[in-house]
């Protein structure tokens, strides 16, 4: 073998070794990459409580079907009467992948007061005060248990249940809606991906040659969250919100989800300047205006 041939062989072997290592790490550690209950450098556990954000709340505990004990906050506005709580829509909120629900309280406060809605903010298994370890099958069980818990209460407006998911939470909400859409009123999805395999190249660019749409190594992705396949099944009224400057999930993936949906009542809201999770703060008039119109049209209307 010539000297050039030897160098080419070493280069290919080196690249192959790096790719192989990357695939192995992806396979064995994908759940640690996808689910981040504790953010390094930030306080672990619950660091703030709803009453610090002018919210009334109730701690809710319930079990998933596999016995994992889960925790949630039921949130409503200061001074709301029991009659007001029971008459207002209830939003089941599914959070992003990193940190626990206490980090979402500034947003949840606005969700309650801007939309005059009760919010049920559930912690996935392994997050916050919930037990267990997160994975796709587990989070799907958690979401189903949250819906069943809400529907079993006679002090809430169970005929006005809205599923609201952001980023990873959008995937959780899509999967729950596809299975339980006869039990809920509407779906809101914000900056969600088409499927985990389509995000691999974004997170680990060299693996984009091996994992992604039509690639040979997709079988290594066990937490698939195949949203693009499920979204056509959902006939609920939907609000899909996409930030065009999203640095985490390419806006093109949300636009693909919108193109694939088949609901007769689907609103698409594009935010020109916002990034992954700040549209409510960067473009508040458009953000809260879109949500208010959607809720008025499809949830609050008798």
Buried (B, 14 or more C-beta within 10 A) or exposed (E): EEEEEEEEEEEEEEEEEEBEEBBEBBEEEBBEBBBBBBEEEEEEEBEBEBEEBEBBBEEBEBBBEEEBEBBBBBBBBEEBEEEEBBBBBBBBBBBBBBBBBBBBBEBBBBBBBBBBBBBBBBBBBBBBBBBBEBBBEBBBBBBBBBBBBBBEBEEBBBEBBBBBBBBBBBBBBBBBBBBBBEBBBBBBBBBBBBBBBBBBBBEBEEBBEBBBEEBEBBEBBEBBBBBBBBBEBBBBBBBBBBBBBBEBBBBEBBBBBBEBBEBEEBBBBBBEEBBBBBBBEBBEEBBBEBBBEBBEBBBBEE
